[in-house]
Structure formats: C-alpha cells, structure tokens
C-alpha cells in the first residue's frame, strides 16, 4: 500500500481502513521498528527509518463474513495494492 507521507498519520489511516481485518493481518516492513518503539516500549539505538509504503501480510484465504474485501477497502480509500 502506498502511503502519502512517512508520518504516523499515514499508518494510522491505513490501520483504520483495514480495521475490519485487523485480527487477521500483520503489519511488516519499515513501520515495525516505529511501532515497537512507540507502542511496544522497546527503544532502538538506531534511527527510525520509515518508507512511503505500508507492508501488510494477509493470509492466503480470508473469509469476507459480510465485510467488504480488503481490496475494496483499500481501493475505496485511494490505496493501490502491489503484490
């Protein structure tokens, strides 16, 4: 997912968009050290580098259970999925 900025608000927006699936997905990549430092109380001696994308791992099969699909949620919010 392409974020517009490398600020935490971009990450927060993506998390809000994906809220119906948060129990089934995992955020990975460049935002993880930020999350651990900010919310996991795990300080890092290294500078926090963030990228302009947000990497998310999704199980191969996710049931919709009456929810919009992840693709529909991301597309509606203006994100572009890259695989």
C-alpha positions as CSV (number, residue, x, y, z in Angstrom):
1,X,0.0,0.0,0.0
2,X,1.4,3.4,-0.9
3,X,1.3,5.9,1.9
4,X,1.3,9.6,1.0
5,X,3.9,10.5,3.7
6,X,6.3,8.9,6.0
7,X,4.4,10.1,9.1
8,X,2.5,8.1,11.6
9,X,-0.8,9.6,10.5
10,X,-0.4,7.7,7.2
11,X,0.0,4.5,9.1
12,X,-3.0,5.3,11.3
13,X,-5.2,5.9,8.2
14,X,-4.2,2.5,6.8
15,X,-4.9,0.8,10.1
16,X,-8.3,2.5,10.2
17,X,-9.1,1.4,6.6
18,X,-8.2,-2.2,7.4
19,X,-10.0,-2.2,10.8
20,X,-12.4,-5.0,9.8
21,X,-9.4,-7.3,9.2
22,X,-7.0,-6.3,12.0
23,X,-7.4,-9.6,13.7
24,X,-6.2,-11.4,10.6
25,X,-3.4,-9.3,9.2
26,X,0.1,-8.4,10.3
27,X,2.0,-5.1,9.6
28,X,5.6,-5.8,8.5
29,X,8.4,-3.9,7.0
30,X,9.8,-0.4,7.7
31,X,7.0,0.6,10.1
32,X,7.6,-2.2,12.5
33,X,10.5,-0.6,14.4
34,X,8.4,2.6,14.8
35,X,5.5,0.5,16.2
36,X,7.8,-1.4,18.6
37,X,9.5,1.8,19.8
38,X,6.3,3.8,20.1
39,X,3.8,1.2,21.4
40,X,5.9,-1.8,22.4
41,X,8.2,0.2,24.7
42,X,11.2,-1.3,23.0
43,X,13.7,1.5,22.4
44,X,16.0,1.2,19.5
45,X,19.6,2.6,19.4
46,X,19.1,3.0,15.6
47,X,17.3,5.9,13.9
48,X,13.8,5.0,12.9
49,X,13.6,4.8,9.1
50,X,10.2,4.8,7.5
51,X,9.3,4.2,3.9
52,X,6.4,5.6,1.9
53,X,4.7,2.2,1.7
54,X,3.0,0.1,4.3
55,X,3.6,-3.6,4.1
56,X,0.9,-5.9,5.2
57,X,0.8,-9.7,5.3
58,X,-2.6,-11.3,4.7
59,X,-3.4,-15.0,4.9
60,X,-3.9,-16.8,1.6
61,X,-7.6,-17.3,2.4
62,X,-9.6,-14.7,4.3
63,X,-13.4,-15.0,4.7
64,X,-15.4,-11.9,3.9
65,X,-18.1,-12.7,6.5
66,X,-20.2,-9.8,5.2
67,X,-17.3,-7.4,5.1
68,X,-16.1,-5.5,2.1
69,X,-13.0,-7.3,0.7
70,X,-9.6,-5.9,1.6
71,X,-9.1,-4.8,-2.0
72,X,-12.4,-2.9,-1.9
73,X,-11.5,-1.2,1.4
74,X,-8.0,-0.2,0.1
75,X,-9.3,0.9,-3.3
76,X,-12.1,3.0,-1.8
77,X,-9.6,4.7,0.5
78,X,-7.3,5.6,-2.5
79,X,-4.6,3.0,-1.9
80,X,-3.0,0.9,-4.6
81,X,-2.2,-2.7,-3.7
82,X,1.1,-4.0,-5.1
83,X,1.9,-7.7,-4.9
